[in-house]
Amino acid sequence: TLSGAISSAVSAVEGVGTGDGLVALLVFGVAVPLALAFVWPLFLWLFAGPVIVGLIVAEVLFMILLAIYFALRAGWLDAAADALDDALNGTSISLSTSDLLESAQSSLDSVYNGTSAYTTAASG
């Protein structure tokens, strides 16, 4: 009931103002915040520079890793991975200019003719 809720709230407030409740209130409500108010600027003065530099380095490394992850997901690094695999397995990579031109021309033809995977996905 409402009267029971009010009486329990009043007894809770009275319990804080006497005995152990008063000690806890004074320690954690007054002494600790006052001490931390003086310690905080000291920590800020000592560690602000290294923390900022560390966060900038961490962000740059995270962005590089994220870019590599997304490039892998997009398939941008498939040719590089194949070339690295060929180099590590000892197979020779032989590319001629005519092969590269033929590959580029066939890719352009498929895009302009609408048979490329990119154009069919975009139109569908």
N, C-alpha and C positions, 0 to 999 in steps of 0.2 A: 504494500500500500504506500501511499504518498507519505504518510506520517512515519512509517518505518524507514523509508529511504532518507527522509530528512534527519531523523534521529541518528542513523548510521553515519551520515555525512558530518553531522555536528560532533559526534564522538570521534571521528577520524581527525577532524581539525583540532579538537581538544587533545588528542593523543600526540599530535605533532608538537604542541606547545609545552609539553611536560616530559620530564625524564629523558629517556634515550632519544625520543623524537626531536626534542629541542637541541640536543647535542648534534644529531645528524643534520638538522636544519642549519645550525650555525657553521658546522664544518663544511658541508657540501653546498650550502647556499650562500655562504659569505667568504670563508677562509680560502677554499680551493679556487673559486673564481677570481678572487683578488690576487692570489699567488700566480695564477695562470695569466692574468692581465700584465704582470711584470715579466714573466718568463717568455711570453709570446714574442714581444719585440726583439728579445735577445736571440731566440731561435731564428727569427726572420732575418736579422742582421748576419747571423753566422751561416745560414744555409740557403738563402734565397738565390744567390748566384749559382752555386752548384746544381740546385734543383732545376733552375731555368735552363741551364746548359744541358743537363741530362734529359729534360723533357724535349728540347729541340732536337737533340741527337736521336732520341727514341722516335720522335715523329717522323724525321727524315728516313730512318731505317724502316719504319712501318710503311711509309708511303712507297718506298722502293719495293719492298716485299709485296705490297698490294698491287703495284703496277705489274710486277712479274707474274703474280697469280692471275690477274685479269688477262694479261697477254697470253698466258698459257690456255686459259679458258676460251679465249677468242680464236685460238689457233694461229696466232701470229708467230709463234716460235717453233712451229712444227718443222719448218725447213732447217732451222738452226739445230734443232734436236736431231734431225736425221743426219745432218752434216757432222755433228759431234759424234753420233753413233758410228758413222762410217769412218771417221778419223780414229776413234778409239779401237775399232775392230780391225783396222789396218787395210780396209778397202780403199782404193783410190777413187777420188771424185774427179770425173772428167766432164767438164762442161765446155761446150763450144759456143761461139757467138751465134751460129745458125740455130742451135738447139734453143738457146734463150729467146731468140727472135721468134721462132716458131711457137714456142710456149706462150709468149706474150701476145702474139697475133691470135692464137686460138682462144685465149682468155678474153681478149677484146671482142672477137667475133661472137663468142657465146653471150657476152653482156649485151652487145648491140642487137643480137637476134632474139634476145629474151629467153635464152635457154640456160642462163647462169642460175646457180642455186640461190644467189642473192636476189636476182630480179624476180624469180618465181616465188620466193618466200615473201618479198615485199608486195607483190601484186596479189598474192593469195590471201 
